[in-house]
Amino acid sequence: MILKKLSIIIPAFNEGKTIQQVLQNLVDLKLNDGIEKELLVINDFSSDNTSFLIDQFISENKNSEIQLFNQLENKGKGAAIHKGIEMATGDFIVIQDADLELNPTDINRLLDCLISGKSSVVYGSRFLTNNHKNTNFVWHILGNGFLTKLSNLFTGFRLTDMMTCYKLIPSEVLKSMHLKEMRFGFEPEVTLKLSKINNLTIQEVPISYDARSKTEGKKISAKDGFRVIYCILKYKFSN
């Protein structure tokens, strides 16, 4: 499997508190096996200082691999990812949230699994390790666990963390999908559509997780959880 270049998509909406640190972490990240990276930041019409801080970081790091696209209206995380997929030129794509919940060095864990030839798609799982901080039991353990089990019921996969941000997927696969979900429905939509691809194999690797609260900017809600359930059912029986 050819993997010379990785596209990292960073959807960002009102992430002024963390965006520069996330970008610095990604610029400093050295991918295993000399894999090249490109950083695609999609600013989803932020109303805080996110846009200014991204521009400032790029101007101060002119040799970085960062490309910025500013949405002309707030469309949602899924829509931002759609734009990133359109822009991506790498062989594989992975998503990186613009907060500090996930550690970008874990991307190399996904790459190692892929390079070993064990699977064609790799998910990072927050449930395969105890390296968690500030975890919200109701959402993370009960909510996410239930949604993953429901997804498994319809996909045949044996995942532990379907809602994970870290999904390492071939670019040609994502670009061939007609993705529709504009918000957090992206996660079940892409997982259900992957399950319909013949001979596709998927594996999980453990990743660390430092959860943030609503007051710190956590955006997913119970309403989104119900949308995820709807999407699991919808994309099982449609494209």
N, C-alpha and C positions, 0 to 999 in steps of 0.2 A: 504494500500500500504506500503510495507516494505521499510524503508529507515534508515538503520543503519550506512551506510558508503557512503560518497560522494567522487568521484574522480574529482579533479580539474586539467584540462589539461592546461598547459601554453606553447603555441608555442612561440618560441623566435628567432628572426633574427635581429642581429645588434641592440640590445636594451641595450647597455652598460650604457646609461645614466639613465635608470630607473629600470633595472632588479632586483637589490638588494633591492630597496625600495618596489617593487611589491612583492618579495618573503617575505620580512619582514612583509608586510601587511597581507599576506596570512598565515604566521606562527602565527601571533598574532590573527588572526580571530577565534573567538569562534562560532561554529555553534549552532543554536538553538536545543533544545531537546537532547543535549548531542550527536549529530551526529558526528561520527568519520570522519576525512578527510584524504585523501592522495593527495600529490602534485606531479604531473608528469610534469617535465620540458622537453620539446623537443627542443633542440638547433639545429636550421635548418642551420647548417654549417655557423655560423656567421663569418664575416671577421674582426670584431672589437674585443674588449676585453670582449664580452658577456660571452664566454665560461670560461675565467679565473675568471670573477666575480661570475659566478654561482658556480664554484668549490670552490672559496674562501668563499662564503656564506655558503655552505654546510659544509665545514671544520670547520667553526666558530660556526655552529649551528648543532652540531652532533645529537641532540635530535629532530630535525625537521623531518617532515614527507615527505621529498623531495626525489624523485627519478629522476635521470637525464639520458636522452638518447641523444647521439650526432649523428645527421644524418651525413653520410659520404659524402654527397653532398647537395647543396641547392635545395630543392624540392618544397618549397612553404608551405604556412600556412595550406592548406587543407591536404597535405601529413603529416605534423607534427601532425595534429589532428588525422589522421588515426592511426598513431603509438601510440598516447596517448590512443585512444580507445582500441587498441589491448592490451596495458599494464594495463588498468584500472581493478581494482578488486572491486570497489564500486558498490552499488546498483543503483546509478544514476551518471550521468556525467554532468559537466558544464565546459565551456571554459572560461579562463581568459587571456586576452591579456597581453603581457609583458610590456605595457606602463602604463601610469597613467591616461588614459581617463576614466576608470571605477573604482568605489569604491567597493572593495571586500565585504564590510559590506552589500551591497545590495543583495548579494547572499542569505542572510537570508530572504529577502523579497520573493524570489522565493521559498525557502524552506517552509516558512509559508503558502504560497498559496497551495503548493503541500500537505502539512500535513493536511490542512483543508479539503482535499478531493474534491476540486472544479474542478480539472483537472488532467490528467495524464502526461501532459507536460506543462512547464511554460517558457515563454519568458520574458525577461526584456525589457521594452520599454523606449527609450529615448524621446518618443513623448508624454508620459502620465504625464510629469512633466515639470515645467519651470526651474528646477535646472540644467541649462546648462551654460557652460563657453566657450568662444572662438569658438562658433559654426560657421561653414562655411555654409552660407545659401544655396548656389548653390548645394553643394553635400548633405548636411544633410537634408535640407528641401525639395528641389526640386528633387534631384537625388534619395535619399533614399525613399522619399515619393512615387515617381513614381514607383520605383521597387517593393515596398511593395504592392501598389495597383494592379500592374500587376500580382504579385504572387497570391494575393487574388482572382483575376479573375479566376485563374486556380485551386486553392486549395479549394475554398469555405470557407477559414478561414476569419476572420475579424481582421487581425493583423494591427498594426500601425507601426511596426518596424521589418520587416522580416530579415534585415541585422544585427540585434543585435548580439553581441558576447555572451551575456548571454542566453543560451538555456539549460534548465534543463530537461534532457531526460533520461528515463530508460536505463541502460547499455545494457540490453538484446536487446532492440530495436536497438540501434546504432550498436551493435556487429553483429546483423543479417542483417544489410544493406550492400550491396556491393557498398561502396562509391568510387567514381572515381575522383572527382574534386580535383586538387592539390593546387589551390589557393583560391580566394574568392568565387569561384563557389560552395564551400562547403555549404554556407548559403542557397541559393535557392535549391540546390540538396537535402539537408536533409529536408527542409520544404516541398518540393513537395512529397518526399517519405513518410513523416509522414502523409500527407493528404490522402494517399492510404491505411492507416491502419484502419481497421474497428473498430468502437467504440472508437477511440482515441479522447480525448478532449484536447483542448489547451487554455491556458489563459495567459494574459499579466499582469505584475505588473510594476509600474513606477520605473525607476532607474535614478541616476544622471549621468552626462556626462560632462567631461572637455576635449573638443576637442583639438587635437594638429595639427600643420600645417605641410606642406611638409618639411620645413626646420628643423622641430623638429623630423622628422622621419616618418610622415604619409606615408603609402605605397600604399594604394588603389588609383587607377587612373581611368580616363575615359575609358581606354581600359578594365579595370576590370568590369566597369559598363555594357559595351556591352556584355561581357562574361556572366554576371549575367542574362541579358535578354535572351541570347541564352540558358542558363541552365534552365530557367523557362520553356521555350518552349520544350526543349529536354526532361526533366524529367517528364513533363506532359504526354508525349506520349511514354515513354520508362522507363526501369528500370536502 
